[in-house]
Amino acid sequence: MKKIVVIGIVLIIVLGGKNIDIVHADIFDRNYDFQNNNIVSNDKIKEILIKSDNAFRKLLKIKVDYKECVNISGKSYARVEENIEKYGSVYNYLVQNNNLKNYYTDEFIDKISKYIFKRIDGKYYMLYGNPEPRVIVKNSNIVSQKIYNNRIYLIIKDYTSNDKVYMYANIQLIFNGDMWIIDKSDNWGIR
């Protein structure tokens, strides 16, 4: 597979008499794999973000027994009704029941499982309450996009409907050879 490095330089030059002033210079490099066409449009990025957000929201609908709750470090967890043990791990459970590999890297799925689930006395408990993302993805705009190698570094922005305060989330996509998936995101508080 051949890689082509494209270097883009944008210069806005203001001519004034004999002086030339550089007003703005934006230099970036991008590695594109034209053979496999891993170039992705903003519309496609938005589609990926919305689908991955919907997959994450599906996790929040996992059935739990609210009568069996524990509090750990100020967070409430309720016992998961389904037997996760039969899947061998929370990771396997999440992958098999929620198609997370279509949207997230293995490392990020592992972070999700550690953030949402706790194993206590042989039983699995899930974070519960009314979690909210920092940014409502379907209402967001991409305000920053940097591409380097097979990664896209994004900042998305939304504002809450009550007070018109802008909210931001940092997301990192990676091209895994077949598709763009999320490698990092702080939108739901996962680090």
Secondary structure, 3 states (H helix, E strand, C coil): CCCEEEEEEEEEEEEECCEEEEEEEEEEEEEECCCCCCCCCHHHHHHHHHHHHHHHHHHCCCCEEEEEEEEECCEEEEEECCCHHHHCCHHHHHHHHHCHHHCECHHHHHHHHHHHEEEECCEEEEECCCCCCCCCHHHCEEEEEEEECCEEEEEEEEECCCCCCEEEEEEEEEECCCCEEEEEECCCCCC
